[in-house]
Amino acid sequence: MDRVDDHTGDVQLIRSTPSNLEVERQLLGSLLLNNETYYRVEDFLKSEHFYLGAHQNIFDQASQLIKSGKTVSPIILKSFLPSDLHVGDMPIFQYLMLLTAEATTVINAEDYGRLIHDLAIRRSLIVIGEDMVNSAYEVSPEESATDQIENTEQRLFELAETGRYDSGFVTFSQALKGSVEMAASAYQRVSKLSGIATGLTSLDRMMGGMQPADLIVIAGRPAMGKTSLATNIAFNAASAYAAQEQSDGVMKTIDGAIVGFFSLEMSYEQLATRIISEQTEIPSNKIRRGNITEIEFEKIVAFSQDLSKIPLYVDQTGGISISQLATRARRLKRQRGLDILIVDYLQLLFGSSRNRQMGRVQEITEITTRLKALAKELNTPIIALSQLSRQVEGREDKRPQLADLRESGSIEQDADVVIFVYRDEYYLKNQEPSDRESEDWFKWESEMSRVKGLAELIVGKQRHGPTGVVEVHFSGEHTRFSDLVRTDRPSFTLGN
């Protein structure tokens, strides 16, 4: 930081851009003398991290030559740089020789590379900060202050991700440690599951609970109960939440989950009404119309008081982009914690404007890819609801298949688990014969009795376990899924 006189007698501090040209020269000199230097820094150091343009050019050309198996020295590198290139008043070859004279040792190369990298990150932070200040001064009808905050958060996150150089190979003993910790966590949980319990025993048995970093897609045709299943899971997980304070003062979830719910279609009042109806078994249409008894009202009030204490957070903003969703999810995890994220539903999200112009399939591909990346980043399961294409309705057997997913390529590829919600009752009730005295009507009534209240959760894909069908009970009046009590056969059947 320099001190200058502003001709008024006051001394002002002039801040210089974070950089260290001497360190850059010494690292480049080391690389030219011993190409082993490159392999010490290649994981995290890029040409754009150098401050001086000439240094960027030298590192870039040298990197390409080394990666192609060639030896790099000042004489060889000179041939791949413009002959009229000068650094200051010095011809490029003379400058390359100067670099070798100032070279550091290979042993110090990684430390020098990290310093160059960190200074580049600081320069990027300055740019983001300046852009943030400039945009805050400009009042734009197209971009609100909240949008500016979210855009800045997104840029900061992207900078944090590109600025990480601590990834790479881990020893197998570290991998084993993670596996043992997962088993210990499952042992300590009341549910005895390695993942978070959905509250549906048969489904949990097949999946082992909802696993960290998994993208779970719940799909179905309209009125099958996708949102109901998602709200059931959200409530079951949040109501079972229990945490334990660690030695560092951080609270660690030991059972249940802190749940974030993006309700892109319904308002939070509608979502709350759904959950109240599910749990109190008072039909939601009665609650909406106020057609309830005093006892039912007291039941709703009592349940609402209990519900207000559970860690379930709802965002009802419609028409948000995948970038905005990711920003808000990170913020929730940072401020209040997050163990499960639910998105209702996938097709209501927007991708970047570039992919939007390329078509809906490309946009959905971006959305699913980034949802999967977000699940890994947050280390939480993400449940994304998805619509099915109309081709289901044209088949005699209307049970969904993976190919029925809208824009199915990316959804099927990126999802770790795909669960289809299917109810025979929905289709059969529309096939009632008009003659109630006919044999066909009695056959229909018999079949309706068999499927009434029965729902199938078809696990069509699961990376970590079997596929198959889980039968559960569904109360349409209360939009509630629950375990099916049957003695004639098991409540789930395995596929492959």
Order of alpha helices (4+ residues) and beta strands (2+ residues): beta-beta-alpha-alpha-alpha-alpha-beta-beta-alpha-alpha-alpha-alpha-alpha-beta-alpha-beta-beta-beta-alpha-alpha-alpha-beta-alpha-beta-alpha-alpha-beta-alpha-beta-alpha-alpha-beta-beta-beta-beta
